[in-house]
């Protein structure tokens, strides 16, 4: 248990929308992240991945449930303790265009966290900024530039440098590559992997790009309509998915070789994702699931261990 | 396809180990804005004309050797000449001195009016945007009510209540509802900035709320506010001129450009120069402020930095 850096217990985040309606963005999510590993979080757009990541960092206050960081409840942190948590847990945003203040130079943006958590002199700060820029593969000249002068990939690297500036242990990567060109995506992901190796970082890597998640993650969690449906080792989930939704998702990964891709069987499912405001009762996937039975409509499936380290939330998955 | 002979190509220069980016000296935000404003010739010219007008308004009344209220019955309605550079009015007062002394009133009202509304509007709009919810709703409804009151009525009521038609009353009357536009503007700006991801990033870094406001929210609204002030000034100058023209503004013996134009209008067909000078000054000042505002908007936008 000691090597768990993050433990999420029954985390819920509901938003009130309109009159009396609640949007269950994150609905009783349970997961844990070990020190030094990367947990990939995948799912369709709007399934609550981003909200989940932000709630873990307390950018949103959780409706209920707990987030334990190093065994301490994040929602109960106050003052210095909370500041210390914010130093140790950082985030990289999806949109490199809106995540950098257009009025600040790159140097100022990177230094922002240092101003809060350290008291470097101006000289030390400049040296640290240069070091950070180098570590994300950029020249220190960039410190005097404004964000709009940089390309998307460069901006994203600045976003990474800003997060690294406070020496965090844990970084939520909130779809850091989805706004980038494919060629730049690999660059940024490899940079993240390199930094993880050098600094022993722990990542929560949120993405909808399955092949990227496979590349970077040790374990993968799959979300559907705010609930975690499957959580296991990266290799296991790609080779032996158990939840019907995960199976569909995995069969949808395109393969670069047209011959193999043509032979590959795609599992198709009917219908659209239901609205998260009026989610189906019981198992949320039952409206589209080919194996759905009566029990699925009545009982909410609990996340249970079907194999060592392999958790599935489905009534019809037998233990191995 | 026609092939191009190899000889036609030549190396025009290739630096070994050329660095992708060249370093630029570190300059502050407003330094940079000033540098870019100077590159804009029209805005620079407008700025110089405005500075010249301000200087003339300060020293001008002393230059001609006549006091602005000095009546000279022997020299009534004279066309511009060597003694009276802008001519004289129907009471024989020197127009040159009068144009500049009235410029004081017009400029002070224009600048003070715009600044006061900007300060009130920024505070009010900022509070509404920051707190949001019910506070925002109530505050914005109040603004909507105030905005719907015609300011001519406000001016008349205020001049009756305060029993004066001086500069103070005019500024008060114009700003009493004038700040509403700015409040709406600032609120809209702040609301859009509040949801930007860099604000969220600052929160994730543990930056304190007041620092988020001063380091992110205000700088990101400031430039648009400055531009909006520059565009507001001509509006206030014109309002003052209009109020003085219809007799609700500055009263004799004090005078403003609007009051001068109003006095000249009665005998415009015979002595057009009496109307020309104040009207020209109003137009020139308004134009310069508008052009300067235009230049400032470009200069203060870092996205247009080259």
Boltz contact constraints between the chains, C-beta under 6 A:
constraints:
  - contact:
      token1: [A, 57]
      token2: [B, 204]
      max_distance: 6.0
  - contact:
      token1: [A, 59]
      token2: [B, 204]
      max_distance: 6.0
  - contact:
      token1: [A, 83]
      token2: [B, 206]
      max_distance: 6.0
  - contact:
      token1: [A, 86]
      token2: [B, 206]
      max_distance: 6.0
  - contact:
      token1: [A, 91]
      token2: [B, 204]
      max_distance: 6.0
  - contact:
      token1: [A, 93]
      token2: [B, 197]
      max_distance: 6.0
  - contact:
      token1: [A, 98]
      token2: [B, 196]
      max_distance: 6.0
  - contact:
      token1: [A, 98]
      token2: [B, 197]
      max_distance: 6.0
  - contact:
      token1: [A, 99]
      token2: [B, 197]
      max_distance: 6.0
  - contact:
      token1: [A, 99]
      token2: [B, 198]
      max_distance: 6.0
  - contact:
      token1: [A, 99]
      token2: [B, 201]
      max_distance: 6.0
  - contact:
      token1: [A, 100]
      token2: [B, 198]
      max_distance: 6.0
  - contact:
      token1: [A, 101]
      token2: [B, 198]
      max_distance: 6.0
  - contact:
      token1: [A, 101]
      token2: [B, 216]
      max_distance: 6.0
  - contact:
      token1: [A, 102]
      token2: [B, 302]
      max_distance: 6.0
  - contact:
      token1: [A, 103]
      token2: [B, 219]
      max_distance: 6.0
  - contact:
      token1: [A, 103]
      token2: [B, 220]
      max_distance: 6.0
  - contact:
      token1: [A, 112]
      token2: [B, 205]
      max_distance: 6.0
  - contact:
      token1: [A, 113]
      token2: [B, 205]
      max_distance: 6.0
  - contact:
      token1: [A, 116]
      token2: [B, 205]
      max_distance: 6.0
  - contact:
      token1: [A, 116]
      token2: [B, 206]
      max_distance: 6.0
  - contact:
      token1: [A, 116]
      token2: [B, 207]
      max_distance: 6.0
  - contact:
      token1: [A, 141]
      token2: [B, 21]
      max_distance: 6.0
  - contact:
      token1: [A, 141]
      token2: [B, 23]
      max_distance: 6.0
  - contact:
      token1: [A, 144]
      token2: [B, 24]
      max_distance: 6.0
  - contact:
      token1: [A, 144]
      token2: [B, 26]
      max_distance: 6.0
  - contact:
      token1: [A, 146]
      token2: [B, 302]
      max_distance: 6.0
  - contact:
      token1: [A, 148]
      token2: [B, 303]
      max_distance: 6.0
